[in-house]
Amino acid sequence: MLIKNLKECEEFIGMDKTTLREVLHPKNDNVHLSCSLAYAKLKPGDSSLPHRLRSTEIYFIILAC
């Protein structure tokens, strides 16, 4: 089991101009997966830049009310 605190994941600006925190990446976390998981933030009304990756991305969306 791998447990991470999101606050301890370094925040950075991705190539698609979203604010990211990499939660799980096979190259950095010593796990055998074909995808990565990142937490991305956008301001209401903003969108990420179109992009294409060679790997699979997983998105989970949290709507702030």
PyMOL Python script that loads the backbone (N, CA, C, O; Angstrom):
from pymol import cmd

cmd.read_pdbstr("""\
ATOM      1  N   MET A   1       0.847  -1.178   0.000  1.00  0.00           N
ATOM      2  CA  MET A   1       0.000   0.000   0.000  1.00  0.00           C
ATOM      3  C   MET A   1       0.887   1.234   0.000  1.00  0.00           C
ATOM      4  O   MET A   1       1.884   1.302   0.719  1.00  0.00           O
ATOM      5  N   LEU A   2       0.513   2.189  -0.805  1.00  0.00           N
ATOM      6  CA  LEU A   2       1.239   3.454  -0.897  1.00  0.00           C
ATOM      7  C   LEU A   2       0.322   4.554  -0.388  1.00  0.00           C
ATOM      8  O   LEU A   2      -0.777   4.740  -0.911  1.00  0.00           O
ATOM      9  N   ILE A   3       0.761   5.276   0.614  1.00  0.00           N
ATOM     10  CA  ILE A   3      -0.037   6.355   1.189  1.00  0.00           C
ATOM     11  C   ILE A   3       0.719   7.662   1.011  1.00  0.00           C
ATOM     12  O   ILE A   3       1.895   7.756   1.361  1.00  0.00           O
ATOM     13  N   LYS A   4       0.049   8.667   0.470  1.00  0.00           N
ATOM     14  CA  LYS A   4       0.668   9.975   0.269  1.00  0.00           C
ATOM     15  C   LYS A   4      -0.255  11.064   0.787  1.00  0.00           C
ATOM     16  O   LYS A   4      -1.479  10.946   0.727  1.00  0.00           O
ATOM     17  N   ASN A   5       0.348  12.115   1.292  1.00  0.00           N
ATOM     18  CA  ASN A   5      -0.374  13.310   1.692  1.00  0.00           C
ATOM     19  C   ASN A   5      -0.270  14.303   0.537  1.00  0.00           C
ATOM     20  O   ASN A   5       0.835  14.682   0.149  1.00  0.00           O
ATOM     21  N   LEU A   6      -1.389  14.721  -0.009  1.00  0.00           N
ATOM     22  CA  LEU A   6      -1.381  15.626  -1.150  1.00  0.00           C
ATOM     23  C   LEU A   6      -0.598  16.902  -0.863  1.00  0.00           C
ATOM     24  O   LEU A   6       0.057  17.437  -1.758  1.00  0.00           O
ATOM     25  N   LYS A   7      -0.655  17.391   0.358  1.00  0.00           N
ATOM     26  CA  LYS A   7       0.065  18.612   0.731  1.00  0.00           C
ATOM     27  C   LYS A   7       1.583  18.429   0.652  1.00  0.00           C
ATOM     28  O   LYS A   7       2.318  19.412   0.556  1.00  0.00           O
ATOM     29  N   GLU A   8       2.054  17.185   0.692  1.00  0.00           N
ATOM     30  CA  GLU A   8       3.489  16.912   0.627  1.00  0.00           C
ATOM     31  C   GLU A   8       3.964  16.673  -0.804  1.00  0.00           C
ATOM     32  O   GLU A   8       5.164  16.523  -1.037  1.00  0.00           O
ATOM     33  N   CYS A   9       3.048  16.636  -1.757  1.00  0.00           N
ATOM     34  CA  CYS A   9       3.410  16.489  -3.167  1.00  0.00           C
ATOM     35  C   CYS A   9       3.713  17.882  -3.720  1.00  0.00           C
ATOM     36  O   CYS A   9       2.888  18.790  -3.615  1.00  0.00           O
ATOM     37  N   GLU A  10       4.884  18.043  -4.299  1.00  0.00           N
ATOM     38  CA  GLU A  10       5.321  19.357  -4.772  1.00  0.00           C
ATOM     39  C   GLU A  10       4.394  19.885  -5.865  1.00  0.00           C
ATOM     40  O   GLU A  10       4.026  19.151  -6.782  1.00  0.00           O
ATOM     41  N   GLU A  11       4.029  21.132  -5.764  1.00  0.00           N
ATOM     42  CA  GLU A  11       3.162  21.775  -6.744  1.00  0.00           C
ATOM     43  C   GLU A  11       4.018  22.413  -7.832  1.00  0.00           C
ATOM     44  O   GLU A  11       5.050  23.019  -7.544  1.00  0.00           O
ATOM     45  N   PHE A  12       3.582  22.273  -9.085  1.00  0.00           N
ATOM     46  CA  PHE A  12       4.308  22.879 -10.204  1.00  0.00           C
ATOM     47  C   PHE A  12       3.312  23.197 -11.317  1.00  0.00           C
ATOM     48  O   PHE A  12       2.183  22.706 -11.311  1.00  0.00           O
ATOM     49  N   ILE A  13       3.738  24.019 -12.265  1.00  0.00           N
ATOM     50  CA  ILE A  13       2.913  24.365 -13.421  1.00  0.00           C
ATOM     51  C   ILE A  13       3.261  23.413 -14.551  1.00  0.00           C
ATOM     52  O   ILE A  13       4.415  23.334 -14.972  1.00  0.00           O
ATOM     53  N   GLY A  14       2.259  22.687 -15.043  1.00  0.00           N
ATOM     54  CA  GLY A  14       2.465  21.726 -16.118  1.00  0.00           C
ATOM     55  C   GLY A  14       2.562  22.397 -17.472  1.00  0.00           C
ATOM     56  O   GLY A  14       2.294  23.591 -17.611  1.00  0.00           O
ATOM     57  N   MET A  15       2.953  21.608 -18.479  1.00  0.00           N
ATOM     58  CA  MET A  15       3.077  22.133 -19.841  1.00  0.00           C
ATOM     59  C   MET A  15       1.727  22.582 -20.392  1.00  0.00           C
ATOM     60  O   MET A  15       1.667  23.376 -21.332  1.00  0.00           O
ATOM     61  N   ASP A  16       0.639  22.070 -19.801  1.00  0.00           N
ATOM     62  CA  ASP A  16      -0.695  22.482 -20.245  1.00  0.00           C
ATOM     63  C   ASP A  16      -1.214  23.674 -19.446  1.00  0.00           C
ATOM     64  O   ASP A  16      -2.384  24.041 -19.555  1.00  0.00           O
ATOM     65  N   LYS A  17      -0.333  24.277 -18.639  1.00  0.00           N
ATOM     66  CA  LYS A  17      -0.612  25.483 -17.843  1.00  0.00           C
ATOM     67  C   LYS A  17      -1.572  25.239 -16.669  1.00  0.00           C
ATOM     68  O   LYS A  17      -2.184  26.183 -16.168  1.00  0.00           O
ATOM     69  N   THR A  18      -1.704  24.001 -16.234  1.00  0.00           N
ATOM     70  CA  THR A  18      -2.465  23.725 -15.018  1.00  0.00           C
ATOM     71  C   THR A  18      -1.503  23.628 -13.840  1.00  0.00           C
ATOM     72  O   THR A  18      -0.327  23.306 -14.016  1.00  0.00           O
ATOM     73  N   THR A  19      -1.994  23.902 -12.663  1.00  0.00           N
ATOM     74  CA  THR A  19      -1.215  23.727 -11.445  1.00  0.00           C
ATOM     75  C   THR A  19      -1.362  22.262 -11.040  1.00  0.00           C
ATOM     76  O   THR A  19      -2.474  21.780 -10.827  1.00  0.00           O
ATOM     77  N   LEU A  20      -0.249  21.564 -10.937  1.00  0.00           N
ATOM     78  CA  LEU A  20      -0.260  20.110 -10.720  1.00  0.00           C
ATOM     79  C   LEU A  20       0.448  19.707  -9.442  1.00  0.00           C
ATOM     80  O   LEU A  20       1.353  20.390  -8.963  1.00  0.00           O
ATOM     81  N   ARG A  21       0.017  18.594  -8.911  1.00  0.00           N
ATOM     82  CA  ARG A  21       0.723  17.868  -7.863  1.00  0.00           C
ATOM     83  C   ARG A  21       0.744  16.410  -8.314  1.00  0.00           C
ATOM     84  O   ARG A  21      -0.308  15.778  -8.417  1.00  0.00           O
ATOM     85  N   GLU A  22       1.908  15.883  -8.579  1.00  0.00           N
ATOM     86  CA  GLU A  22       2.024  14.498  -9.022  1.00  0.00           C
ATOM     87  C   GLU A  22       1.824  13.579  -7.827  1.00  0.00           C
ATOM     88  O   GLU A  22       2.629  13.576  -6.896  1.00  0.00           O
ATOM     89  N   VAL A  23       0.758  12.806  -7.854  1.00  0.00           N
ATOM     90  CA  VAL A  23       0.409  11.940  -6.739  1.00  0.00           C
ATOM     91  C   VAL A  23       1.047  10.561  -6.901  1.00  0.00           C
ATOM     92  O   VAL A  23       1.559   9.994  -5.935  1.00  0.00           O
ATOM     93  N   LEU A  24       1.017  10.029  -8.105  1.00  0.00           N
ATOM     94  CA  LEU A  24       1.551   8.691  -8.357  1.00  0.00           C
ATOM     95  C   LEU A  24       2.139   8.639  -9.751  1.00  0.00           C
ATOM     96  O   LEU A  24       1.466   8.972 -10.725  1.00  0.00           O
ATOM     97  N   HIS A  25       3.396   8.220  -9.852  1.00  0.00           N
ATOM     98  CA  HIS A  25       4.047   8.076 -11.144  1.00  0.00           C
ATOM     99  C   HIS A  25       4.933   6.832 -11.103  1.00  0.00           C
ATOM    100  O   HIS A  25       5.745   6.681 -10.189  1.00  0.00           O
ATOM    101  N   PRO A  26       4.785   5.938 -12.085  1.00  0.00           N
ATOM    102  CA  PRO A  26       5.546   4.688 -12.044  1.00  0.00           C
ATOM    103  C   PRO A  26       7.066   4.873 -11.998  1.00  0.00           C
ATOM    104  O   PRO A  26       7.770   4.041 -11.426  1.00  0.00           O
ATOM    105  N   LYS A  27       7.573   5.945 -12.589  1.00  0.00           N
ATOM    106  CA  LYS A  27       9.021   6.168 -12.584  1.00  0.00           C
ATOM    107  C   LYS A  27       9.523   6.701 -11.252  1.00  0.00           C
ATOM    108  O   LYS A  27      10.698   6.532 -10.925  1.00  0.00           O
ATOM    109  N   ASN A  28       8.656   7.341 -10.479  1.00  0.00           N
ATOM    110  CA  ASN A  28       9.091   7.980  -9.237  1.00  0.00           C
ATOM    111  C   ASN A  28       8.655   7.257  -7.973  1.00  0.00           C
ATOM    112  O   ASN A  28       9.195   7.516  -6.898  1.00  0.00           O
ATOM    113  N   ASP A  29       7.689   6.357  -8.082  1.00  0.00           N
ATOM    114  CA  ASP A  29       7.125   5.733  -6.888  1.00  0.00           C
ATOM    115  C   ASP A  29       7.351   4.230  -6.794  1.00  0.00           C
ATOM    116  O   ASP A  29       6.762   3.571  -5.938  1.00  0.00           O
ATOM    117  N   ASN A  30       8.196   3.681  -7.662  1.00  0.00           N
ATOM    118  CA  ASN A  30       8.537   2.260  -7.613  1.00  0.00           C
ATOM    119  C   ASN A  30       7.286   1.369  -7.640  1.00  0.00           C
ATOM    120  O   ASN A  30       7.155   0.432  -6.853  1.00  0.00           O
ATOM    121  N   VAL A  31       6.377   1.685  -8.562  1.00  0.00           N
ATOM    122  CA  VAL A  31       5.170   0.885  -8.765  1.00  0.00           C
ATOM    123  C   VAL A  31       5.076   0.501 -10.243  1.00  0.00           C
ATOM    124  O   VAL A  31       5.518   1.245 -11.118  1.00  0.00           O
ATOM    125  N   HIS A  32       4.502  -0.652 -10.502  1.00  0.00           N
ATOM    126  CA  HIS A  32       4.372  -1.132 -11.879  1.00  0.00           C
ATOM    127  C   HIS A  32       2.979  -0.779 -12.389  1.00  0.00           C
ATOM    128  O   HIS A  32       2.027  -1.538 -12.209  1.00  0.00           O
ATOM    129  N   LEU A  33       2.874   0.392 -13.032  1.00  0.00           N
ATOM    130  CA  LEU A  33       1.620   0.869 -13.596  1.00  0.00           C
ATOM    131  C   LEU A  33       1.884   1.433 -14.978  1.00  0.00           C
ATOM    132  O   LEU A  33       3.004   1.836 -15.294  1.00  0.00           O
ATOM    133  N   SER A  34       0.849   1.459 -15.796  1.00  0.00           N
ATOM    134  CA  SER A  34       0.992   2.048 -17.132  1.00  0.00           C
ATOM    135  C   SER A  34       0.371   3.443 -17.202  1.00  0.00           C
ATOM    136  O   SER A  34       0.103   3.962 -18.285  1.00  0.00           O
ATOM    137  N   CYS A  35       0.147   4.039 -16.035  1.00  0.00           N
ATOM    138  CA  CYS A  35      -0.443   5.373 -16.003  1.00  0.00           C
ATOM    139  C   CYS A  35       0.092   6.137 -14.793  1.00  0.00           C
ATOM    140  O   CYS A  35       0.742   5.568 -13.916  1.00  0.00           O
ATOM    141  N   SER A  36      -0.192   7.420 -14.769  1.00  0.00           N
ATOM    142  CA  SER A  36       0.166   8.234 -13.615  1.00  0.00           C
ATOM    143  C   SER A  36      -1.102   8.932 -13.121  1.00  0.00           C
ATOM    144  O   SER A  36      -2.113   8.982 -13.822  1.00  0.00           O
ATOM    145  N   LEU A  37      -1.028   9.462 -11.921  1.00  0.00           N
ATOM    146  CA  LEU A  37      -2.156  10.172 -11.328  1.00  0.00           C
ATOM    147  C   LEU A  37      -1.653  11.497 -10.787  1.00  0.00           C
ATOM    148  O   LEU A  37      -0.721  11.537  -9.984  1.00  0.00           O
ATOM    149  N   ALA A  38      -2.274  12.577 -11.228  1.00  0.00           N
ATOM    150  CA  ALA A  38      -1.885  13.908 -10.762  1.00  0.00           C
ATOM    151  C   ALA A  38      -3.129  14.674 -10.349  1.00  0.00           C
ATOM    152  O   ALA A  38      -4.216  14.469 -10.890  1.00  0.00           O
ATOM    153  N   TYR A  39      -2.949  15.553  -9.389  1.00  0.00           N
ATOM    154  CA  TYR A  39      -4.000  16.452  -8.928  1.00  0.00           C
ATOM    155  C   TYR A  39      -3.774  17.767  -9.660  1.00  0.00           C
ATOM    156  O   TYR A  39      -2.706  18.366  -9.539  1.00  0.00           O
ATOM    157  N   ALA A  40      -4.765  18.223 -10.417  1.00  0.00           N
ATOM    158  CA  ALA A  40      -4.635  19.450 -11.196  1.00  0.00           C
ATOM    159  C   ALA A  40      -5.658  20.473 -10.726  1.00  0.00           C
ATOM    160  O   ALA A  40      -6.784  20.124 -10.369  1.00  0.00           O
ATOM    161  N   LYS A  41      -5.253  21.744 -10.730  1.00  0.00           N
ATOM    162  CA  LYS A  41      -6.151  22.830 -10.344  1.00  0.00           C
ATOM    163  C   LYS A  41      -6.279  23.823 -11.488  1.00  0.00           C
ATOM    164  O   LYS A  41      -5.301  24.160 -12.155  1.00  0.00           O
ATOM    165  N   LEU A  42      -7.490  24.275 -11.698  1.00  0.00           N
ATOM    166  CA  LEU A  42      -7.777  25.355 -12.633  1.00  0.00           C
ATOM    167  C   LEU A  42      -8.755  26.303 -11.972  1.00  0.00           C
ATOM    168  O   LEU A  42      -9.612  25.884 -11.195  1.00  0.00           O
ATOM    169  N   LYS A  43      -8.626  27.567 -12.278  1.00  0.00           N
ATOM    170  CA  LYS A  43      -9.593  28.547 -11.778  1.00  0.00           C
ATOM    171  C   LYS A  43     -10.890  28.403 -12.567  1.00  0.00           C
ATOM    172  O   LYS A  43     -10.859  28.003 -13.731  1.00  0.00           O
ATOM    173  N   PRO A  44     -12.028  28.721 -11.954  1.00  0.00           N
ATOM    174  CA  PRO A  44     -13.303  28.642 -12.673  1.00  0.00           C
ATOM    175  C   PRO A  44     -13.244  29.426 -13.991  1.00  0.00           C
ATOM    176  O   PRO A  44     -12.801  30.574 -14.018  1.00  0.00           O
ATOM    177  N   GLY A  45     -13.688  28.805 -15.062  1.00  0.00           N
ATOM    178  CA  GLY A  45     -13.676  29.431 -16.380  1.00  0.00           C
ATOM    179  C   GLY A  45     -12.403  29.182 -17.172  1.00  0.00           C
ATOM    180  O   GLY A  45     -12.399  29.367 -18.388  1.00  0.00           O
ATOM    181  N   ASP A  46     -11.305  28.760 -16.509  1.00  0.00           N
ATOM    182  CA  ASP A  46     -10.057  28.456 -17.202  1.00  0.00           C
ATOM    183  C   ASP A  46     -10.097  27.040 -17.761  1.00  0.00           C
ATOM    184  O   ASP A  46     -10.933  26.232 -17.356  1.00  0.00           O
ATOM    185  N   SER A  47      -9.203  26.744 -18.681  1.00  0.00           N
ATOM    186  CA  SER A  47      -9.064  25.382 -19.201  1.00  0.00           C
ATOM    187  C   SER A  47      -7.589  25.112 -19.444  1.00  0.00           C
ATOM    188  O   SER A  47      -6.789  26.035 -19.598  1.00  0.00           O
ATOM    189  N   SER A  48      -7.248  23.849 -19.475  1.00  0.00           N
ATOM    190  CA  SER A  48      -5.860  23.482 -19.751  1.00  0.00           C
ATOM    191  C   SER A  48      -5.608  23.616 -21.253  1.00  0.00           C
ATOM    192  O   SER A  48      -6.540  23.585 -22.057  1.00  0.00           O
ATOM    193  N   LEU A  49      -4.355  23.764 -21.610  1.00  0.00           N
ATOM    194  CA  LEU A  49      -4.000  23.826 -23.024  1.00  0.00           C
ATOM    195  C   LEU A  49      -4.128  22.431 -23.633  1.00  0.00           C
ATOM    196  O   LEU A  49      -3.846  21.439 -22.960  1.00  0.00           O
ATOM    197  N   PRO A  50      -4.549  22.339 -24.891  1.00  0.00           N
ATOM    198  CA  PRO A  50      -4.606  21.031 -25.549  1.00  0.00           C
ATOM    199  C   PRO A  50      -3.224  20.386 -25.543  1.00  0.00           C
ATOM    200  O   PRO A  50      -2.215  21.050 -25.780  1.00  0.00           O
ATOM    201  N   HIS A  51      -3.192  19.099 -25.273  1.00  0.00           N
ATOM    202  CA  HIS A  51      -1.915  18.393 -25.248  1.00  0.00           C
ATOM    203  C   HIS A  51      -2.142  16.914 -25.501  1.00  0.00           C
ATOM    204  O   HIS A  51      -3.265  16.420 -25.400  1.00  0.00           O
ATOM    205  N   ARG A  52      -1.071  16.216 -25.827  1.00  0.00           N
ATOM    206  CA  ARG A  52      -1.131  14.781 -26.070  1.00  0.00           C
ATOM    207  C   ARG A  52       0.087  14.145 -25.403  1.00  0.00           C
ATOM    208  O   ARG A  52       1.207  14.639 -25.529  1.00  0.00           O
ATOM    209  N   LEU A  53      -0.144  13.067 -24.708  1.00  0.00           N
ATOM    210  CA  LEU A  53       0.929  12.358 -24.023  1.00  0.00           C
ATOM    211  C   LEU A  53       1.094  10.958 -24.584  1.00  0.00           C
ATOM    212  O   LEU A  53       0.200  10.431 -25.246  1.00  0.00           O
ATOM    213  N   ARG A  54       2.235  10.367 -24.314  1.00  0.00           N
ATOM    214  CA  ARG A  54       2.468   8.976 -24.721  1.00  0.00           C
ATOM    215  C   ARG A  54       1.984   7.995 -23.660  1.00  0.00           C
ATOM    216  O   ARG A  54       1.974   6.784 -23.882  1.00  0.00           O
ATOM    217  N   SER A  55       1.591   8.514 -22.526  1.00  0.00           N
ATOM    218  CA  SER A  55       1.102   7.667 -21.443  1.00  0.00           C
ATOM    219  C   SER A  55      -0.367   7.979 -21.183  1.00  0.00           C
ATOM    220  O   SER A  55      -0.938   8.884 -21.792  1.00  0.00           O
ATOM    221  N   THR A  56      -0.962   7.231 -20.285  1.00  0.00           N
ATOM    222  CA  THR A  56      -2.361   7.421 -19.927  1.00  0.00           C
ATOM    223  C   THR A  56      -2.466   8.371 -18.747  1.00  0.00           C
ATOM    224  O   THR A  56      -1.709   8.262 -17.783  1.00  0.00           O
ATOM    225  N   GLU A  57      -3.394   9.290 -18.826  1.00  0.00           N
ATOM    226  CA  GLU A  57      -3.676  10.195 -17.719  1.00  0.00           C
ATOM    227  C   GLU A  57      -5.001   9.791 -17.079  1.00  0.00           C
ATOM    228  O   GLU A  57      -5.929   9.363 -17.766  1.00  0.00           O
ATOM    229  N   ILE A  58      -5.078   9.931 -15.777  1.00  0.00           N
ATOM    230  CA  ILE A  58      -6.324   9.703 -15.057  1.00  0.00           C
ATOM    231  C   ILE A  58      -6.727  11.042 -14.426  1.00  0.00           C
ATOM    232  O   ILE A  58      -5.927  11.682 -13.744  1.00  0.00           O
ATOM    233  N   TYR A  59      -7.952  11.448 -14.658  1.00  0.00           N
ATOM    234  CA  TYR A  59      -8.467  12.684 -14.094  1.00  0.00           C
ATOM    235  C   TYR A  59      -9.578  12.367 -13.097  1.00  0.00           C
ATOM    236  O   TYR A  59     -10.436  11.523 -13.356  1.00  0.00           O
ATOM    237  N   PHE A  60      -9.552  13.039 -11.977  1.00  0.00           N
ATOM    238  CA  PHE A  60     -10.730  13.062 -11.128  1.00  0.00           C
ATOM    239  C   PHE A  60     -11.047  14.531 -10.917  1.00  0.00           C
ATOM    240  O   PHE A  60     -10.148  15.344 -10.704  1.00  0.00           O
ATOM    241  N   ILE A  61     -12.310  14.863 -10.976  1.00  0.00           N
ATOM    242  CA  ILE A  61     -12.723  16.261 -10.995  1.00  0.00           C
ATOM    243  C   ILE A  61     -13.491  16.572  -9.723  1.00  0.00           C
ATOM    244  O   ILE A  61     -14.450  15.886  -9.370  1.00  0.00           O
ATOM    245  N   ILE A  62     -13.050  17.616  -9.045  1.00  0.00           N
ATOM    246  CA  ILE A  62     -13.729  18.081  -7.833  1.00  0.00           C
ATOM    247  C   ILE A  62     -14.268  19.477  -8.121  1.00  0.00           C
ATOM    248  O   ILE A  62     -13.506  20.396  -8.423  1.00  0.00           O
ATOM    249  N   LEU A  63     -15.562  19.627  -8.028  1.00  0.00           N
ATOM    250  CA  LEU A  63     -16.178  20.934  -8.266  1.00  0.00           C
ATOM    251  C   LEU A  63     -16.247  21.695  -6.950  1.00  0.00           C
ATOM    252  O   LEU A  63     -16.785  21.202  -5.959  1.00  0.00           O
ATOM    253  N   ALA A  64     -15.698  22.895  -6.956  1.00  0.00           N
ATOM    254  CA  ALA A  64     -15.755  23.732  -5.757  1.00  0.00           C
ATOM    255  C   ALA A  64     -17.058  24.531  -5.801  1.00  0.00           C
ATOM    256  O   ALA A  64     -17.366  25.185  -6.798  1.00  0.00           O
ATOM    257  N   CYS A  65     -17.797  24.470  -4.735  1.00  0.00           N
ATOM    258  CA  CYS A  65     -19.079  25.197  -4.681  1.00  0.00           C
ATOM    259  C   CYS A  65     -18.946  26.447  -3.841  1.00  0.00           C
ATOM    260  O   CYS A  65     -19.916  27.188  -3.679  1.00  0.00           O
TER     261      CYS A  65
END
""", "prot")
cmd.dss("prot")
cmd.show_as("cartoon", "prot")
cmd.util.cbc("prot")
cmd.orient("prot")
